[in-house]
Amino acid sequence: MNGVTLAIDSATTRLTVAVSRGDDAIERHIDGPRRHANEILALIDELLTAIDARINQIDHVITGDGPGSFTGLRVAASVAKAITWGRGDARWSSAPSLLARAMAAARGSEVRPVTVLALSDALRGELYAGCWRFDDAAVTLVGPSPRAIKPESLASLGPVQAVIGSIPEQLIDVVRATTRVEPIVGEAGLPDARDLIALADIRGGLEGIRDRAAWQPDYGRPAEAQAVWERKFGRPLPDSSYHSG
């Protein structure tokens, strides 16, 4: 029987999970903070049941690696580590969570190549931003790795043909004016784990994870407690380790 691919994105208040066996993928999601850890296993079980599969048939796990919520990202990483360690020979891959959103916009575009700017709420008046160029068979990062920036700085990433994401309502006009593109927002701009699965089919879409124990998600910036400590003492927090892409 064919192996199963499991994809999880938990970087935001939407937890989205998808499974595929062959060409078709199905997805389930929940919305709301502090629900991810309690409900992720039930979502996975529901999806596996829907395709008549068992957890020991999962041979590829794909996770969105942020930037985003510290707690949410750790939920997906913990599940991925447990499944891939348990099977031993199961693969684990990751992709920036924003790249999966950009993939959704690219799949809906008739333009090739198409440059897509993907955004999500970083709080504090900022947006997590990442920009990628898609052609028929590959995707390439444009500019720096995804990071938190002020919406007025989006023009520094260069011209884009599509903008997608969960953008706070009070920032949509700024994004529209800065990029000169009508952003894809609302339900269409939210994460969908099926887009992580779709990234497996294009060059540069996924990164294989070999060292499970050492791997960490891309949190996008330090936690608030760390930022406060560093402002107070004027130096990096000892032994701090978050990767910013």
N, C-alpha and C positions, 0 to 999 in steps of 0.2 A: 504494500500500500504506500502511496506517495507520502513523503514527509510533509510536515505542516510548518508554515511560517507564522510567527506571532509578532505583532508590532504594538508598541506601547508609546504613547506620548502623555506625560504627566507634568509638563513644564508650567501649565497654567491652571486656572480653576476648572478647566474642562479636562477630565481624564478620558482619553479615547484609546480603545483597544480594537485591534483587527486581527483576523486570522485568514490564511489562505491555504488552499491545497490545489495546486495547479494555477489556472488563470483567474479564477474568481476569488474575490476577497469580500468578507462581510465585517461590519463594524458595529460596535456599541459604545455608548459614552454616557457619562454622568457629568453634571455641572454643579459646582459649589465647592467652596474651600473645605478642607479638613475631612473630606470623604474618601480620598484616594486610597489610603491604607486599608480602610474598612471594606471597601467594595471592589478592589481590583481583582481579587481572586474569584469572586462571584462572577464578574464580567468574563474573565477568561474561561471559567467553567461553562458559562452559558454559550459562549461562542464555540467551544470545542464540541459541546453537545449538539449544536446546530449543524455541524459538519460531520458528526458521527466519528469524532477523533478523541484520543486520550492525550494526557499531558506528556506521556513518554514518547509520543510520536512527533513532538515539536523538535525540529532539527535546525531551526534558524530563528533567533530572537533579534528583533530590531528595536532599538530604543531611540527616542528623541533625546538629545543630550543637552538641551537648553539653548540659550540662557533662559532662566526662569526661576520658579520657586525652589528654594533649597530643599524643603521637605518633599514636595511633589517629585522632584527629580530623583531623590533617593529612593522613593517607593518603586519607581520603574527599575532603577539600577539593582535594587535588592532582589526583585523578582527575576530579572534577567540572570543575575549571578546564581541564584538558587537553581533555576532550570538548567542552565548550561553546565554548572558544576555537577548537577545530578545526572545528566545524560553523558557527560564526559566528552562526547564527540560532537555535541551541538555547537553550531556557530553563534557568535554574538557580534552584531554590527550596530553602529550608531550613525546618526546624522544630526546636524543642528536642527532643533525643532523648527526654527524659522525657514530652513531649507525645505522642509516638508510642506509648509504653507506656500512657499514660492512655487513648489512643484504643482500645487493645485492650480495656481494662476497660469503657469506655463502650459499645463495640459489643456486649459480652456482657451488658449490664445492661438490664433491662426498665423501669427507673425513668427518667423524664424530667421535668424536667432532672435530671442526675446530676453530682455533684461528685466528682472523682477525684483522689486524691493519688498521685503516681508517685515512686518512690524508687530510688536506686542507691547502691552503696557508694562513699563518698568517702574511705575510709581514715581513719586518725587518730581513730577512734571517731565519725565523722560520717557523715551521709547527704546526698547531693544530693537535694533535694526540690523538686517543682513541683506546683501544684494548679490544676486547670481545671474549669470548669463546662460541660457539654455539654447542648444541647437538640437538637431534630431537625435543625437546619440550621446551627448555629454553635457555636463554642467560644470561651470567654472565660477569660483568666487570672484566677485568684483570688489576691489578695495579691501579694507581690513576685515578680520573675523567679526562675527556678530558681537555687538556691544551696546551698552546704554548710552544714548546721546540725546541732546535737546532736539526737539522736532525742527527748530529753525536751522539746524546743521545738516539736515538730510540732503541738501543740495550738494554737499561736499562728496557724496557718493557717486555723483555723475548722473547723466540722463537715464531715465528708465521708461519702459513702455507699460509696465503694470505695477500696481501697488496693492498689497493685500495684508490683512491682519486684523487683530482685535485692538482697535484704536479708541482711547477714551473720547467720548463725544465732544468734549471741550477742545480736543486737539485735532479733530478731523479737518477743520477749516485751514489750520496751519499746514497740515500735511498736504492738503490739496493745493494750496497756494505755493508751497515750497517745491513740490515735485511736478506740478502742472499736470497731474494725472488724477482721475477720479478713483479713489481707493475702493477696493472690494472689502466691504465690512459686513457686520451682522453675521448671520449663520454661515454664509459663504466664506467668511474670513476666519472662522474658527478652525482649530486643528482637527485633522482627520487622519487616523493611523493608517488608513489605506494609502495615503500619499507616501508614507515611509516605505511601504511595500513596493510602490511604484518606482521609488528611487533605486531599487536593486537592479533595474533594467537599464540604467544609464551610467556611463562612465563618470566617475567622480561623485556618484550619489551617496555611497555608503563607505564607511571606514571600518575595517575589521578590528575587533578588540581581541588581543592575544593575552594580555596580562590582566586577568579578571580582578585579581586582588588589588592591584594598584590603580585601576581605572577610576576616574571621577568624572561626574558631569561638568558641563560648563555653566557655572552659576551666573556668569555675566559680570559680576562685581562682588566685592566682599559683603558679608552679612552686615546689617545695621550695627550690631554690637561691635563688630570688628572695625567698622568705619569710625564709630564714635571713639574707640580706644586709640586708633591711629591719629585722629585729629587732636585728641587730648595730649598725646605724648610725642607727636611729630615724627614717628618712625613706624615701620611695619610691625604688626603684631608678631611676636616670636612664634616660629613654627607655623605661621599661617600658610595655608595651601588651598587656594581655589584657582582654577585655571580660567583665564579670560579669553581663550581662543587664540 
